[in-house]
Amino acid sequence: MKIRRATESDEAVLREFWLEFEHEVPYPLGDGEQWEEEWADTLDDVRGGGVFLAEDDEGPLGVARIEQPKRGQAHVQLVYVRPRGRRQGVAKTLLAECVADAKARGAQWISLDVLSSNDIGVTAWRRLGFVEYSYEMAAPLDALEQRLEERPRGDSKATTHVQSDDELSVRRAVAQFIPRLEAPEVRRTESWMRVIDPVLDRDREAHGRFARELSERLGAVTVALAQEGEVVRFRLYERGRMVDEYLSVPTYHGPLPKGDELALAANPTLVSRLTGADREEVKRIARTAASPAELPPAPELYDQIARLMGLEA
């Protein structure tokens, strides 16, 4: 196998590689670029960046293309190897040529784009040390317009519960959050101190931070329980560390990787140990679903979970 720089006369083979790559990893949005557009960009890289071809006895084997560096960063536009040359180090050899070219031109960083659906590509690039530093996101226009026009779905409310009978210490800790809180109300219940405030009703992230900081300051178990429109969430903290999070419809606020979706199911063992709830009741009541319609109405589920943990909602 040999590696050489591509020239303008290699348009035909570069087009073949591009078409093969597009067939294997199709662009997910719209129609994508036409070859005429791609060729104009490729020409820029032939003339000012680096386009490299791998060849063996059977002919063209693979291609790699990198842009001229800008502000110390060179972007890899394409690395493609035909099936007969895979798992033989061809891609790494091509990439090494790109790296050497970029380094000679003053680059300090190499970047590239890879579709999130391209699992093999993502794994390969991570293995070489590439990490995510931004996300490119897209939404169908009609669906986005509909979401933007939607009214808020249901009420939002939040309560924070501290496992403590030391009311004075809890009140002192809560006072340290003023003026971040508007009008905090602290009430003692059987085994918990309950804290409510309008700020926490509106801001679920502030609610989580408040519960975590209370837990850390007091060395106590805290529960941040909230109704967020049609869904119910709780976060469970122990000595300032979140040990469990539950969301009744994990994908309610948007799609999630499967692992993140599963992580939003309640952990019956932890909930039982830290709140005294019956483990089997946790499994029965704190269920997750694909849609709010598969669960009790959010206010009812909120009350059920509060009673389950011995909290006053």
N, C-alpha and C positions, 0 to 999 in steps of 0.2 A: 504494500500500500504506500502511496505517496500523497503528500499534501502540497497544493499549489494555490497561489492567489488566482481568483477569478478575474476575468477581464470582460469588457463589454461584449466581446464575441461569444461569451458563454451564456447569452440570454436564453437560448433554447433549453439547456440543461437546468438552468436556474428556475425556469418556469416549470419544468417537470417536477423538480423537488418541491416547489411551492404548492403545486396542485396535489401532490401526494400527501404533503403535510396537512393541507386543508381538508382532504378527504378523511384522514385519520383523526384529526382534531378539529372538527368544524366549528366555526365561529358561532356562538349561541344566540347572538342578537342580530336580527335583520339579515341582509344578504352578504355582509362583509365586503371587502375590497375586490375590485376587479384587477386582473393582472397588470393592466396599463398603469394603475395607481401604484401597485406594488413594485413594478419595474422602475418607476421614477424614483422611489425611495431606495431601491436596491442600487441603482446607478449612483446615487449620492454616496452610498457606502463603498462601492467599487472605487470611486474617485477620491473619497476623503476618509474612509474608514478602513474596514477590513472584511473582505468576503473570501472565504477559503473553501476549496473543494478537496475532498478525499477521493482518490481513485485507486482501483485495484485492476487485476487482469481482465475483469469483466466490464470495466468502464466506471462511470461516476458512481460513488458509493455514499457520499454524504456531503453536507454543506453546513457552514456556520457563518454567521454574518453579525458584525458589530459596528456600531456607529462611531463616528469621530467623537472623542471625549469633549464634554462641555462641563466647565467648572469642576474638573477632576473626576467626572463620572462618565463611564462609557456603557452604553446600553446594548445588550445582546438582543438582536431582533429575531434570530432564527437559529436553531440547531436541529438538524434532521439527518438521520441515518437510515438507509434502506434496510429492510428486514434481514437481508443476508449478512449485513455487517454489524448487527447488534450484539451486545455482550462481548465485544472483542476490543473495547477501549477506543473505538473510533471517535465517539462523541467527545470523550475526554481529550483526545489528541487534537481534535478540531478546536475545542474550547481553549486548550493551552495556546494555540496559535492566536486566538482572539485576545487572550490575556497578554501575551507577549507584545502584540501590536498595540494594544491600549496602553500598556505600561511605557512603551517607547514614545508614545505621544503625550505622556504626562498624567495618565489616569491614575486615580487612587482607589476608585470603587468600580465594581462591575454590577450592573443591575439587569434584570430581565422581567418579562411578563410570562405568567403561566396561568392557564384557566384552572379555576378551582375544581372543575370536573375532571381534569387530567390527573388522576391519582398517581399514575406511574411517573409522570413528569414532576409533580410536586415532591414525591418521595426522593427522586433522583437529585433534584436541585438542593433539597434540604441536606442530603447526605454529603454534598459538596460544600456545605457551609452557608448557603443562601438562607436568609430569614425574611419573614414578612415585615415590611415597614409601612405599608399603607394598604388600603382595600379599595378596589374599584367596584362600584355598586351600580345596579341598574334596576329599573322598574318599568313595567308596561305603562304607557302613557294613560290609557283609559282607567286602569286600576289605581294609578296614582291620583288622578283627578277625583275619583270616587272617594279615596281615603281623605283627601284634603277637604272635601265637602262634608265628611261625616261629622256629626255632632258627638260630643262625649257620650260614651255608652255607660250610663249608670253612675251612681255616686261613688265617691272615693272617701275612705275614712281610715284612720290609723290609730292603733293603741300600742303603747310600749309597756312591757311588764317586767318588773325587776323582782327576782326571787330573794326577798329580804323582808325582815320585820323591823328593821332599823329605819323608821320613817324620817328621823332627823337627818341621817346621812344621805338618804335618797333626795330629800328636799335640798340639801346643800349642794349635792352634785348637779341636780337639775338647774339650780340657780346660776351655775357657772355657764350655762348655755344661753342666758339672756345677754344681749338682745337678739341673738339668732332665733330664739323662739318668741312668739307673740304674746301668748297668754297661757303658759303651762298650768295644767291642773293635775295635782298629785292626790291620789286616793288610795287608802289602805284597804286591802281585801284580806281574805283568810290567810293565804300564803304568799301573796304577791303585793307589790306596790304598782299601781297603774298610773301611767302618765299619758295625758292627751294634750294636743296643741294643734291649732289650725295649720301651722306651717307643715307639720308632718302629714296632715291629711292630703296636702297638695303635692308634696315632693317625696316620692318613695325612696330616692337616693339619700336625701337628708334624713329620712326616717331610719334607714339602715345605719347610717353613720352615727346617729344619736344613740341607737340601741347598742352599737358596738362600743362607743366611748363610755357609756354608762357601765357596761359590763366590765370594761377595763379598769375604770376608776374605782368601782366598788368591789371588784373581784367576784362578781356575782353572775349567775345565769340571767340572761334577759331574752325576751321574746318580742320581736317586732311583728305584729299581726296587722294585716291591712286588707281592705277590699279595694281593688283597683278596677272600677267599672264592673265588668261581668266576671272577674276572676278574683281569687283570694290567694294571698301570699303570706308566708311567714318565714322569718329568719331567726335562727336560734343561735345565741352567742354564749360562750363560756370563757370567762376571764379575758374578754376582749377579742376572742377568736370566733369567727363564724363557723359553726360545726355542722349546720344543716340549713338548707333552704328548700322551700316548697312553693310551687306555683301550680294552681289547679289546672290550668291549661298552659303547658310550657311554651307552646308556640304562639300564644295569644298576641304577643307584641312583635312577632316576626319569626321567620324560619330560623332553626338552630341546627348545628351539627348534632347527630344522634347522641353522642356522648353527653353534650351539654343538656339536651332534652331529658335524658335519663337522670341526670344529676339533680333535676328540679323535682324529683319525687321525694316524698318524705321518708326519712329513715326511722322506722318504728322503734328500733332498739334505742337510738339516741334520744328520740322524743320521750320515750318511756322513762329512760334513766334520769333525764334532766328535769322533766316536768311532773313525773308521777302518773302520766297517762297510761291507760291500759294498751299494751302493744297491739292486740288484735283489733281494738277499736281504732287505733291510729291507722291501721291498714284498711279498715272498712270505711272510715270517714274521710281521711286525708288522701283521697284518690286523685289521680291525674286523668285527663281525658283530652281528646283531640279538639273538642268544642265545648263551650259553656253549656250547650243544650243537653249534654250527656251527664251533667252534674246538677245538684240542687241549685236554685237561684243563689247568687253570690251572697246576699245578706243572710240567708239561711245557712249556707255553708260556713260563713264567717262565725256565726253564733255557735254552730256545732263544734268547730275547731276550738273556739274559746272555752266551751264547756268541757271538752275533751281534756284540755290542759289545766283545767281548774282556774281559768282566767275570767275576769269580768270584762265583757266586751263593751 
